Amino acid sequence: MKTYTITQIADAAKNDFEEIQKARELAYCLGDLRGDLWNKFGGVQAWGVKSDSLIRDFKLTNPPKNYSLDFKNWDKTASQVLDDIQMTHAAIREQVMRLIYARYAEQAERSALCKALKTLAYQENNVLHRWVRDASGRGHTQVDNHIVLCHKNGALFNRKNRITEVVFNGLPLEGKNNRYEKITLKFKTGKVNLTGYGTIIFHEDGIIRLHYPVKKQATVNTSNEIIGVDKGYTEALYGSDKVVYGAGIGKLISQQSDWLKAKMQNRHKLHALYKKTGNEAIKKNNLGRKTLHKRVTAIQSQLKSVIRRDVRVIFSQFGTVVCEDLSGKFKSKSRGKNTNRKLSAWCKGEIHQALTEIADRTGSTIKIVNPAYTSQVDHLTGTLLGTRKGDCFIRYTGDVVQADYNAAMNILARDNDKDINRFTPYQKVKQILLKRTACFIEKMKLGGGVPIEGLV
């Protein structure tokens, strides 16, 4: 049976203050190690190099004793940091590969450039070197509130009913070589036996949480049906089956955005008054972030719940979902401050993450297609003979079609479009669509159809 892993979060139970202080000091020492690793390998020093050799060389110049750490804590934290750096490099390579596929048409040239990206050989190509520099930055970190735990670095997870005691090595004991104090913290994990890695995180508001992995069995999707979906603002997804999924998220986003705007305007006035008068009561009672963070978190959780509930409905009926790639940067005209503010809060990333994760958990398939002009094309003719106005798409015949449904049908059709792939530049997509439109008009004339005014 196929399984997948999710991350669960457990709040701290009642702990001794001294134990918490010992753990916090350990986190500070691990933070120094994280900072040194990012300072050394945050650029391209770790590009295409295996993390094992990097850790081996780094240990010679920065041994565990320099940070008052035992080797196991040092090793696991260093491995996690280098994995994060390698993931950052992988994300940079993906961005550059998009540019490669958009600029170069020959498959052999694409393969050669993508292969060069795996090592520092890309620096010999001026174009690739510039693209990598534009997509990346010099990495640093200020994280000093994480403690990585697992059985391999001596941590013990002892479950007692619904409470799990986590026992791990802290800082070295004075006067005793290679001996470290034991730290015990308790967390409300429920009736779950912890395995694998766990991470203790100390938050700024004093809350301590344990993040730990849990394996679950994946369901099997046996459906052979396919659907195209259009990602929207007012609703999460509009399907080619004329069904709305995730309805009402636009209203939630707008309400949150308007509330935050008014809230921040008032906070700025209070902050200016505090700076003018120096009244500490204003800062203590009116400029905190606990209530603000609580409400924002509640709304985000509600959005996430609505989106994932309906995405599960999609994968319970369809085995393959075709959606548009909205991960790139899109230039458009300014729509005004209020509209831009609301669109910036659009949770398209959460929608795509929900599709990807639930597809993986159900054994379904996600297909990503080029998003260019999917809202401007008439899905019945595949041409640009139509106009979109709000939620309506007006065809050249005068017929009116729901705009999101029209886009969803275009997305579904683009999966089989041999001329337009995922990385085709929008300028070339426009040329292809204009050519198809011209051919359609010519066929209308030859077939004795009524000429289309303005497009002869």
Beta strands, then each sheet from edge to edge (+ up, - down):
strand 1: 3-11
strand 2: 146-149
strand 3: 156-160
strand 4: 163-172
strand 5: 180-187
strand 6: 198-202
strand 7: 208-217
strand 8: 226-231
strand 9: 235-239
strand 10: 244-247
strand 11: 320-324
strand 12: 365-369
strand 13: 386-389
strand 14: 392-395
strand 15: 400-402
sheet 1: 1+ 7- 6+ 2-
sheet 2: 3+ 4- 5+
sheet 3: 10+ 9- 8+ 11+ 12+
sheet 4: 13+ 14- 15+
end
